Amino acid sequence: MTSNGMESEFRKDLVSEEWVLIAGGRSKRPHAPKPRAESYQGTDDCPFEGMKDFVTVIENKFPAVVQGRSCAIEQRDGYSITAGVGIHELFIMKDHDLQLYDFSTAQMGEVITAYRNHYREIAATDRCGQYIMIFNNYGREGGASVHHPHSQVISVPIIPPNVMRSIGGSYDYFKKYGVEAHALMIEKEIAQKKRVIFENDQFIAFCPFVSRHPYEMRIYPKFAAAHFDHLEDQSIFPLAEAFGTVLKKMHKNLNDPAFNFFIHTAPLHYEKSDLSFDQYYRWHIELIPRVSFDAGFEAGTGIKINIIDPDYAAQTINS
């Protein structure tokens, strides 16, 4: 049952305006996910073993994009085309068997600091970069090919469609209602407290009312901030506390699922002429446990079916 007593309910996201079907009736008695597929690799087979620092940044040996000169968009046979130029690197954590959910708040703070600092370095040096994505894959179902804990960063010469929809939707919402959509979402979550996973003075984590995935979580700053790389030193520890707590709860109460997380932030150079990003957009971390996969309806309609009501998801994660 959904939170309003209905077994199924279509919900429209404030920002993307995408519809999601919350179909609680498809899982009358939802339970924690089954254990993820085993993907352990020993240190003898680990390509990342032997790092000296807690977080080390290295080039990806199999990059999705490569550094190059041309980043102009050309037209060919009616299609827009540009070279796959950019930077693809890895953040390698030192300890082979110490996963992110094992980290102390101080250790998580080191990771977040490395993310922020290297983001700034790429932004300053990649002349073709329009967007920088920091993300993490964990477990086989999450797309991780190596057990050793690591995150990735990719800069690309275009603005990804999901980001463009998020930016455009946030802008349109602000222009229509005069309020930042993410600020309104945070305000409602704090008032209702049904879907909140963690909260401190600077950050809040919750299962969104319009969750596209079972047990999906997001972490937002409580203050207006569109650019992750503008994160100040005094906000590192509160973010590490929020992120670390969410990861620990997910690991414990969802039976160590595979997952992905990524940081959605404002693009490097794109800007609406009449508004600054900080007026209408807010960077955030999205965390998606991989406990379900799309099927024919999702592929054919673009509408996600989420069989776990976000209220129930928050209760499970907080249990």
N, C-alpha and C positions, 0 to 999 in steps of 0.2 A: 504494500500500500504506500502511496506517496503521502507527503506530509499533510495534504488536505483531505485525505481519506479516499482518493481515487486510485485505481490500480494503474492507470496510464494517464500521462499528462504531457502535452507539447509545451515546451518552454522556449522563449526567444531570448537570445543573449543581447544584453544592452548595447554592447560594443560592436560585435561582428554581425548582429542581426541574423545569425544562424539559428535554425530551429533544432532543438534536441528533444527526443522522445524519452521521458522518464517512464519506464515500463516496469514498475514494481511487481506487477502480476506475473511476469515471466520468471520471477525468483521469489516464490511465496515465502520461503524460509532461507534467506541468503546466509551464507556461511563464509568464513574466511577462505581465501584462495588456497588451492592445493599447492604443495611445495613446487618451486620452480624446477626446471630441468637442471640436472647436475652439470656444471661446467668448470669444475675445479681443475686448475693446472698447477703442478708443482713448480718449485723454483728452478729445477733443472731445465724446464721447457719454457721458462719465462723470459721474454725479450726485454723486460723492463727491470730485471733484477740488478742490484748494485748501485742504485742511485744514492748519492751522499746527502743531499738536502731533503728536507721534509717534502717539498714540492719542487720538481725540476721540470723545466719546459724544454721539449725537444721537437724537432721536425717529425711529421708523420712520414714513415717510409713508403706508405701507399696513399698519397694525398688525393683528395677528390678534386682539388684545384691546385694549380702550380703558379709560382711567381712568374710574371711575364710583363711585357711592355704595353700591349694593346688592350684597351678597355672600352673602345668605342663600340656603340651598338650600330650594326649594319643591317641592311635589308637584303634578303636573298630569297628569290622566288616567293615574295610576299610574306616571308617570315622575318621576325627580328632575331638577330644572332649577335652574340658577343663572345669573345674568347673566355675560356674557363680559367681566368687568372684570379689569384688570391693567395692567401696564406692558410695552411692547414697544419696545426701543431697540437701537441699533446701536453697535458699537465700530468706528470707521473708522480704518484705518491710514493714515499720511501718504502713503507712496510708492505710486503707482499700479501699478508693475510689480515691486515688492518683495514677494513672497509670504512667508507665514509660514516656509516651509522655507528661505528665504534669510536669515532674521534671525540676527544674532549672539546669543549667550547673553544679553548685556546687553539687547539689544532685546526678546528674548523675555521677559526679566524685567520689562520695562516693560509688556508686554501682560498678563502674569499679575497684576501689581500693579493694573492698571486693572480687570481682571476682579474681583479680590478687593474692591477699594475700592468699586466701584460696586455689587457684590452687597450690601455692608454698607449702602450708602445706600438701596437699594431696600427691604431688610429693615426699615430703621428708619422708612420713610415710607409704605409700602404697607400699609394696615391690613387689606386683604382678602387679601393674599398668603399662600398656604399653601406654595407651592413656587416656587423661582427656578431657571430653567434657562439656562445659558450654553452656546451651541453655535456651530458654524461649518460652513458649506456651501462646498465648493470644487468648481468644475467643473460643467458642465451636468448630468451624471449624478448629481451630489451635490446638485442643487437650487439651485445658485447662479444668480441672474439677472443679477448684476453682476460683472464681472471684478475690479474694484478690491478689494483684500483688506479683509475686514470680518468681524466676528463679531456674534452677536446675543444678546440676553438677554430673556427673557419671564418675568414673574411671573404666576401663575394662582391662582385662589381654591380650587382643589382639589388633591389629591395625585395625580399621574398614575398610571395603573395599573401601568406598568413599575416605577416607583419604589416603589409600595406592595408589589408582589410582592418586590422586592429587600429592602425593609425587613422585611417579614413573614418571608421566608425566612431572612434573617440572624438574626432574633430566634429563630425556631423551632430553627435549627441550634444556636445557643448554648444554648438551654434544654435541648436533647437531649444535646449532647456536652460542654458546658461550655467551649467554645473558639470564638473568632471564626473564622467560615468563611474570610474573606479573609486572615486571618493564616496559616491553614493552607495556603491556596493559595500564598501568597508563600513560605512555608517550603519547600514541595515544589518550586516553580520554582527557588529558589536552590540546593537540593540536587541537582536533576537537571540544571539548566543547559542543557537542550535547547531551550527555547523563549524564553530570555531575550534581549531586544533591547538593553537598556541597564540598567546598575545603578550607583548611587553610594551614598554613606553613608545618604542619606535616602529615595531613591526607586528603584523598579524598574519596568521596562517589559517586557512579555512577551506572547506569543501564548497565550491561555488554552487549557488542555487541552480544554475544552468550548467551542470557538470556534463561534459561530453564523454567522459570515461568513468567507469566504476572506481571509486575511492580517489578520484582526481583531487589534488590539493594545489593551492596557490599561496605564495607568500608576497605580501605587499608592504612597502613602507607606508607608515601612517601620514607621512609628510609629502607634499607635492615634490615629485622628482621624476623626470622623464628619462634621464640618462644614468644607467648603472655606473658608468665610469666616473660620475660626479660624486659617488659615495664617499663621504668623509670618514676620517679615521675613527671618530667617536661613534660612528654607526656600525663599525665592523663587528664589535663584540655582540651588540644586540641582534644583528642579523645572524651571526654564527649561533647564538643561543636559539633563535627561532628555527633556523634550518636544521641544526643538529637535533633538536627535540622532535621535529617532524619526522626526520629520517629514523630516529630510534623507535618512535611509536609505530611507524609503518613496518619496520623490520620485525618488531615484536608481535604486533597484533594482526598483521596480515600474512604471517607465516613466511617471512623473508621473500617477498615477491621480486621478480625481475622488475626493473623500472627504467624510466627515462626522466631526466629533468633538463630544463633549458632556461636560459635567461632571456626574456623578451625586453628589449630596450629600444629607445628611439634610434632611428637611423643616424648615420654620421652627418650627412649633408642635406638630406631632404627636409624641407620646412615649409609649412603653410605661410604665406606672406603676411597674413593679418594677425596671426597668433603665434606665441611661442609654445613649444612642446609642453613646458611645465604647466601651462594653463589647462590643457585638456588631456594629457597622456601621463601614465605612470608606469615605470618599469616594474617588473615582477618576475618571480620564479614560478614556473609551472612544473609540477611533479606528477607523473603518470605511472602508477603501478600497472604492469602489463598482465592483467588477469582476464582480459577478453580481447577478441579480435573482430574486425569488421567482416560482415557477410554480404549477401546479395542486396538486401534492402539498403544498407548503408552505401554500397558502391553505386547502386542505381539512382538513389535519391539525393545523396549528400547529407542525409539526415542521420545523425548518430542515434543509436538506441542504447540507453544506459539502464541496465536492469537493477542497479543499486541506487535507491533514493539517496541523495546527498545527506539528508538528515541521518539516515541509518548509517551511511558511510562514516560520518563524523563520530557517531556513537561507537562504532566498531574500532576505529582508529584510536579513540580515547579510552577504550576499555582496559 
